[in-house]
Amino acid sequence: MRRYFSLLLGLLVVVAWTLPLQAQDATLIPNPKVLTQDQFPDGLGTPGGSVTIDNVDNPRTFNPIIQFESSSDAVNRHLHAALLELGSQDPNALAEAFEVSSDNLSVRLILREGLKFSDGEPLTADDVLFTFNDVVFNPDVVSRKTQWLINGQFPTVVAEDPLTVTFTTAVPFPPILTNLALQEILPKHKLAQFVHKLNPDVPAGTFNEAWNIGTPVEEIVGAGPFRLASFVADQQAVLERNPFYWKVDPEGTRLPYLDQIILPVVSDDNVRLLRFVNEETDIYGPSPEDLPVLQQRTQQGIRVLVAPQAGTRGDNFFTFNQDAADPDLRQLFHDVRFRQAMSHALDRQTIIDIFQNGLAEPRFGPGMSAAFFFGVQDDLNFPRFDTDLDKAASLLDDLDLPDSDGDGTREFGASYPNPGKPVAFELIVPEGSRVPISEADFWAQDLATIGVEVNLNPISFNTLVGRVSGSRPPDFEAVRISIGGGGDPNLAADVYASQGPLHLYKFSDAEGTDVPDYQREVDDLFARQAVSTDANERFQIVAQLQTVLAENLPLIWISNGQGLLAFREDRLGNFVGISLDATIVNSELVFRRDLAQ
Amino acid sequence: MGLFILRRLFYFIPMLFVFSVLAFAVMQLQPGDFLSKHALTMSADTLAQLRQRYGLDQAPWVQYWKWVSAILTRGDFGTSFETQQPVFAHLFVNGNRLGWTLLLTGISLGFSWALALPLGIYLATTTYAGRKSPFSSASSKASGSRLKYALHALGTGTRWATVRLINALSTASLALPNFLTALLILWLLVAVFQVGARYGLGISGLFDAKYVNAPWSLGRLLNFLWHLWPVVLVVSLSNMAQLIRYMRAHLLDVLGEPYVQTARAKGLEERAVVYKHAVRNALNPLVSLLGLWIPLLFEGMLVAAFVLQLPVVERAYWRALATEDQYVVLAGLLFFALVLLVGNLLSDVLLALVNPRIRYE
């Protein structure tokens, strides 16, 4: 205890000693967030240098509210900051303190004094109100607002003074802190002109076109560690350090350490790998099949991180559109026995062994990160519909799908609108990444042996997202897709709750008619966990939720892949985490080792 | 000639009209409403506005008219639904895509012709066994000297090897798909020559990262040339093989003509016979091929752009196809139609220049 005390004292002395130094830096705020030594696994860094990471495509937008794909996120994630942040002991970010009221109905946050956006304009409570009341909760704006809906209502957000903001909900809403950590604060002085309710001269919905990739880079400002320095379509985006950033290391050095993050646009898997091996890029998100190539090169300073170090990926799954336009398929997809048969026909372990070098876990139910979130083993006893082609075939027999013409493909029986039509569906898969296509092809071959024809159609990821969720009812029959995990289980409501914006297996549930019983139970459980303030009770509800879903298979979960990330250990220090798309999460801490020498 | 070019330019108008109708019809054949695919990133109001602006809720010919009249009256090719940018800016102006396309295609065109024609001529005029070479006036065997015979054998052997090598390479380049050639080149540079580790050189794209935003300098130019050669090789290689074969075949035809015999008979030097009389005539059919050649280069660029990550029109067009970005695809189709027309015009003009018998008066 005494040792800790002296350590703390020492730290205080250091902080006190650096304070006059910081005062010289006119742009540094009076109370910056001082990170603790333990957040720097490789020690404190030296400012300077750059990191190069290939981006899979041009960003589609610089507007973080409407971005839905990783190529935009790879740029935008470094440009913005939220009130709170996840994953560190000190959750304060733009807010220097917060308190939850004793009735759990409101959260009061105090902003750091003197905060500035990357263009030097002040960041105040006004910007927070703008972000929530005028953008996120605005019906004109396409945003991830469902995670903020509590019984159909948004929280009220009010400012007491330029530094104090209070969020109030009608019922206790535990996910609110996670939500606050996920919502970047936007500059009102740049974006208010695009919001119809603040600027009636522009039509409603203009905000969704704001900050597009043709916008001059000076217009795009945020409170994140970096700001956009340049963007050349098809070539690269360059981010430079935000001179107004509000974090310092324990010695008082202004973060981020790096001068630049360079993000060249390279849309081919093979070329990205070659460029990484060619020492052009510092970070690469490999497929499992790239591992042998990379592991040969460990002596060249390449290190491959595998989960759990690298964090876990979300769930990969197949799913059927229960609102499909084809009446026969729609009837079939509604039947849980069909979905069970499809799960029985999926040889998950072989798929993992062949296509993912064994680097994944078979999945029989939703991940939801509940275990991670609640800090328990995620070994739930889901009902398993594991590989069993005979079982699958007999389930299909029960569904009145005989192969009456003996050609090896089943036909719809008399109980369907169009008897005699072959049982076939289109399966769309994102092109460009090899694993999903291989998995889908493998599954399709097994399905062919039990008389179900699959038309595999690889299409671009953005088109796929559009077809899956762009219209109501959506324009697809079956899809192979991944959805990222992490954070509060409440976020999974996006997919599984009837009102979720990614409720891709049956969007028509949102209308409230013809909702299956299990879906009503799921909705009820989601509503209950969202307002439960007892962590243990909440975990039990989420566990039940997962079991109900696993029994009814709205999705055919395949695997929970382990995160893989290769980076140049000889060049980069403090590189600890990744996200689904293999880019830096803690970009402000990363430093160049070769500069330090 | 000027009048001819003007007349031909005038013909572009009905041709482009036909092209535009065809392109639009093809787009209409696609299943589904293309705007609904973008509903995720647009509000209902924006969608309704766009539908109204392009008349998407109306009959196809109304849509077509709205599209064409916007182009003719305002130069408005529509909006890219992917990037919310005007199509013209998105496809041609952003990142200077059109400039890069024209520059890279021009260089590739020059390279393939500059290399293919001499190789074709060499193949046509070189024989290595049995038959008499047009360049050697007497058979060495007749001279009786052992040394001469050995030298001749060596010369024949070298020619044999060269001819075989050219044939093998051109067959291989014809057989290898462009994307594989591109990947192979990149793989060789990285895995075998280790250009990054040894010399700090990058692969793919047009510049190393540090030169992308830099002003032009000697270093940037050299870096550009380093990134240029794989592009030129990939784009011209497969077409070049064909060109070599054409050149060889036509020249062989011409070399058998009586007027070539006459030229030889009147004592002209073989070099003059070949280059002044034979090659000029053999070139005529090739020049008329140029019209088809230019679109082929653009097609080659499409593949090169995708693998070699080039900031060209073809890559934006490719992405528009993949994302069903309708107005970008339409503008791209019109652009390629225009390229075809210009290529044909160019070949007609060149034909008149190389062949004095052709006059367009």
Interface residues (C-beta under 8 A of the other chain):
Chain A: T52 D57 N58 R60 T61 I66 F68 D140 V141 V142 P203 A204 G205 T206 N208 E209 N212 I213 G214 S230 V232 A233 D234 Q235 Q236 V238 I262 P264 V265 V266 S267 D268 N270 V271 L274 R275 V277 N278 E279 E280 Q300 E431 I459 S460 N462 T463 V465 G466 R467 S469 G470 S471 D475
Chain B: G32 D33 S36 K37 H38 A39 L40 T41 M42 S43 A44 D45 T46 Q49 E82 T83 Q84 Q85 A89 N94 G95 R97 L183 L186 W187 L189 V190 A191 Q194 V195 G196 A197 G200 G202 I203 S204 G205 L206 F207 D208 A209 V212 N213 F306 V307 L308 Q309 L310 P311 V312 R315 A316 R319 A322 T323 E324
